[in-house]
Amino acid sequence: MGQQGSSAKDNNTTNTNTDTNTNPDANILEQGDIYFFYRPKKDAQEVKGVEDVRRFFMVIAPEGTESM
């Protein structure tokens, strides 16, 4: 019984797949670019962490769409 438990554990670790490109169940819904912008706080000479950021923006630009 101890051997079955160890072989099941080995199978679980070897069957783990984190790459979505080889996963047949994964579907790509959209492709494109993601841009990140931030505005530092007024007194911040250098941004060293989240506390130095005043505003944070994320822009999503999907591929295949035409702009007006």
RAHUJO-V82021 format. One record per backbone hydrogen bond with DSSP energy under -1.0 kcal/mol. NH is the residue of the N-H (numbers start at 1). CO is the residue of the C=O. E is the energy in kcal/mol with one decimal. If there is no record, write none. Layout:
BEGIN
NH:CO:E ; NH:CO:E
END
This chain:
BEGIN
5:1:-1.6 ; 6:2:-1.7 ; 7:3:-2.2 ; 8:4:-2.2 ; 9:5:-1.8 ; 10:6:-2.3 ; 11:7:-2.2 ; 12:8:-2.0 ; 13:9:-1.9 ; 14:10:-2.0 ; 15:11:-1.8 ; 26:23:-1.3 ; 33:61:-2.6 ; 35:59:-2.8 ; 37:57:-2.4 ; 39:55:-2.8 ; 41:52:-2.5 ; 44:41:-1.1 ; 52:49:-1.6 ; 53:50:-1.7 ; 54:39:-3.0 ; 55:39:-1.6 ; 57:37:-3.3 ; 59:35:-2.7 ; 61:33:-3.0 ; 63:31:-3.6
END
